[in-house]
């Protein structure tokens, strides 16, 4: 498959590295950048046959099968419009839009054009998340009650991220989009997000947007998704997830402390994304591109195009994430629970998911079972009619 890259900056290089890594039969052949010198440099670095500062010129070429968007948030809609016009499958970096209205227009474009819209939500594809998600789907931890995702680092690399108008927000739209979608995957994408409560603040940086945020997303089945995001965290990039179910728990540390530690006097160079120092005790990542999910993500995307199926992350998912984030911004402003406004919902329509209570017998619920120090097994029971709580040793 021949691929055109729109954008030549930081994320474009991560994407290019992963595209040239796992599926060797795919070829990155061309690049667009608003800056022709950067386009030329990118083409030279990755040995591409064509570069241009005209988006339509790159997208419309007959030898291009799919387009990867790695542009600033405010340019996503125009890039998707170009792909739709020339009927090219499109893979767009996160967040899909600056808000749900933009994301919905992009979703409509790809569906009307009959092309695939893949949402490049890389952190859903990290090796640990992929394996943990399979464990959840296999029923290993029962029904998911609570999913928490944290991303925090010293702030983004590019200047446009810090501009509220170009990015559409701050840390929540930049990092919260990852966290919201990770939690959706664990809770179940078919479960409707209902309302959110969110706090956001500009704690450190002289910007209009928030540099920190915490949010709770309530789902129709009673589950809670929680996110913690910050551009104020010092010491690297902290990516952690926790999932609590009725039958088990999962803890993940994807990046900061993964069992690879190194001491250096500082004579080396690059260590890992968002690392703030090249001296002292450092925490490199073995295969950074793979550990961040890029190779798994692109493999899924291009397999879907070949097979005529949908990838794990689609433009529809990107739209749902933007709608949740819109509610988060509304809640941070109002200080109240705010509803998630969904113009289109394609998931479960039920409002009755039943209870999570386990029955011990016809008359009692089982609250808890445990083994005492003397080896006895103890049960805590609640009578279904009277509500009396009792203990029983067995």
Long-range contacts (C-beta under 8 A, 24 or more apart in sequence): 1-25, 1-26, 1-27, 1-65, 1-66, 1-302, 1-305, 1-306, 2-26, 2-27, 2-29, 2-63, 2-64, 2-65, 2-66, 3-27, 3-28, 3-29, 3-64, 3-65, 3-66, 3-67, 3-68, 4-28, 4-29, 4-30, 4-31, 4-32, 4-58, 4-59, 4-61, 4-64, 4-66, 4-67, 4-68, 4-88, 5-30, 5-31, 5-32, 5-42, 5-67, 5-68, 5-70, 6-31, 6-32, 6-55, 6-58, 6-59, 6-67, 6-68, 6-69, 6-70, 6-71, 6-79, 7-31, 7-32, 7-33, 7-69, 7-70, 7-71, 8-32, 8-33, 8-35, 8-38, 8-39, 8-41, 8-42, 9-38, 9-70, 9-157, 9-158, 10-157, 10-158, 11-70, 11-93, 12-42, 12-68, 12-70, 13-42, 13-45, 14-289, 14-292, 14-294, 15-68, 15-70, 15-93, 15-120, 15-294, 15-298, 16-42, 16-46, 17-289, 17-294, 18-289, 18-290, 18-294, 18-295, 18-297, 18-298, 19-68, 19-298, 20-46, 21-289, 21-290, 21-295, 22-290, 22-295, 22-296, 22-298, 22-299, 23-298, 23-299, 23-302, 26-298, 26-302, 29-63, 29-64, 30-58, 30-61, 30-64, 31-58, 32-57, 32-58, 32-59, 55-79, 55-82, 56-82, 56-85, 56-86, 59-83, 59-85, 59-86, 59-88, 60-86, 64-88, 65-89, 65-305, 66-90, 66-91, 66-302, 66-305, 67-91, 68-93, 68-120, 69-93, 69-120, 72-158, 72-160, 72-161, 72-166, 72-167, 73-97, 73-98, 73-160, 73-166, 73-167, 73-168, 73-173, 74-98, 74-160, 74-165, 74-166, 74-167, 74-168, 76-102, 76-106, 77-102, 77-105, 77-106, 80-106, 80-109, 80-110, 80-117, 81-109, 83-110, 83-113, 83-115, 84-109, 84-110, 84-112, 84-113, 84-115, 85-113, 87-113, 87-114, 87-115, 88-115, 89-115, 89-116, 89-117, 89-118, 89-305, 90-115, 90-116, 90-117, 90-118, 91-117, 91-118, 91-119, 91-120, 91-298, 91-301, 92-117, 92-118, 92-119, 92-120, 92-315, 92-318, 93-120, 94-119, 94-120, 94-121, 94-122, 94-177, 94-178, 94-181, 94-318, 94-321, 95-168, 95-173, 95-174, 95-177, 95-318, 95-321, 95-322, 95-325, 96-315, 96-318, 96-319, 96-321, 96-322, 97-168, 97-318, 97-319, 97-322, 98-167, 98-168, 98-169, 98-173, 98-322, 99-168, 99-322, 99-325, 99-326, 100-319, 100-322, 100-323, 100-325, 100-326, 100-341, 100-343, 102-168, 102-322, 103-315, 103-318, 103-319, 103-321, 103-322, 103-323, 104-319, 104-343, 104-344, 106-315, 106-318, 106-319, 107-315, 107-316, 107-318, 107-319, 107-344, 110-315, 116-304, 116-305, 116-310, 116-311, 117-314, 117-315, 117-318, 118-301, 118-304, 118-311, 118-313, 118-314, 118-315, 119-311, 119-313, 119-314, 119-315, 119-317, 119-318, 120-297, 120-301, 120-313, 121-177, 121-178, 121-181, 121-297, 121-313, 121-317, 121-318, 121-321, 122-292, 122-293, 122-294, 122-297, 123-151, 123-178, 123-181, 123-182, 123-239, 123-254, 123-292, 123-293, 124-178, 124-181, 124-182, 124-185, 124-293, 124-297, 124-312, 124-313, 125-293, 125-294, 125-296, 125-297, 125-300, 125-312, 125-313, 126-239, 126-254, 126-291, 126-292, 126-293, 126-296, 127-290, 127-291, 127-293, 127-296, 128-252, 128-254, 129-182, 129-185, 129-241, 129-252, 129-254, 129-293, 130-293, 130-296, 132-186, 132-241, 132-243, 132-250, 132-252, 133-185, 133-186, 135-250, 136-186, 136-243, 136-245, 136-250, 139-247, 140-247, 140-248, 141-243, 141-244, 141-245, 141-246, 141-247, 141-248, 141-249, 141-250, 142-245, 142-246, 142-247, 142-248, 143-223, 143-245, 143-246, 143-247, 143-356, 144-186, 144-187, 144-188, 144-223, 144-243, 144-244, 144-245, 145-222, 145-223, 145-224, 145-244, 145-245, 145-246, 145-356, 146-223, 146-224, 146-225, 146-226, 146-242, 146-243, 146-244, 147-182, 147-183, 147-186, 147-187, 147-223, 147-224, 147-225, 147-226, 147-241, 147-242, 147-243, 147-244, 148-183, 148-225, 148-226, 148-227, 148-228, 148-241, 148-242, 148-243, 149-178, 149-179, 149-180, 149-182, 149-183, 149-225, 149-226, 149-227, 149-228, 149-240, 149-241, 149-242, 150-179, 150-227, 150-228, 150-229, 150-238, 150-239, 150-240, 150-241, 151-175, 151-178, 151-179, 151-227, 151-228, 151-229, 151-237, 151-238, 151-239, 152-228, 152-229, 152-230, 152-231, 152-232, 152-233, 152-237, 152-238, 153-230, 153-231, 153-233, 153-236, 153-237, 153-238, 153-274, 154-231, 154-232, 154-233, 154-234, 154-274, 154-276, 155-205, 155-211, 155-231, 155-232, 156-231, 162-205, 162-207, 162-209, 164-207, 164-208, 164-209, 167-209, 169-209, 169-210, 169-325, 169-329, 170-200, 170-202, 170-207, 170-209, 170-210, 170-211, 170-213, 170-231, 171-200, 171-209, 171-210, 171-211, 171-212, 171-213, 171-229, 171-230, 171-231, 172-198, 172-200, 172-210, 172-213, 172-215, 172-229, 172-325, 172-328, 172-329, 172-332, 173-325, 174-229, 174-231, 175-229, 175-230, 175-231, 176-213, 176-215, 176-227, 176-229, 176-325, 176-328, 177-321, 177-322, 177-325, 179-225, 179-227, 179-228, 179-229, 180-215, 180-217, 180-225, 180-227, 180-321, 180-324, 180-325, 181-313, 181-317, 181-321, 182-241, 183-217, 183-225, 183-226, 183-227, 184-225, 184-317, 184-320, 184-321, 186-241, 186-243, 187-219, 187-221, 187-223, 187-225, 188-221, 188-223, 189-317, 189-320, 189-347, 190-347, 190-348, 191-219, 191-220, 191-221, 191-223, 191-347, 191-348, 192-219, 192-220, 192-340, 192-342, 192-345, 192-347, 192-348, 193-217, 193-218, 193-219, 193-220, 193-225, 193-320, 193-323, 193-324, 193-340, 193-342, 194-218, 194-219, 194-220, 194-339, 194-340, 195-327, 195-337, 195-338, 195-339, 195-340, 196-324, 196-327, 196-328, 196-331, 196-337, 196-338, 196-340, 197-331, 197-336, 197-337, 197-338, 198-327, 198-328, 198-329, 198-331, 198-332, 198-338, 199-332, 200-328, 200-329, 200-332, 203-232, 204-231, 204-232, 205-231, 205-232, 210-332, 213-328, 213-332, 215-328, 215-331, 217-324, 217-328, 217-340, 218-337, 220-348, 220-350, 220-351, 220-353, 221-353, 222-353, 222-356, 234-276, 235-276, 236-272, 236-274, 236-275, 236-276, 236-283, 237-272, 237-273, 237-274, 237-275, 246-356, 254-291, 254-292, 255-285, 255-291, 255-292, 256-283, 257-283, 258-283, 258-285, 258-286, 258-291, 260-284, 260-285, 260-286, 316-344, 316-346, 319-344, 359-384
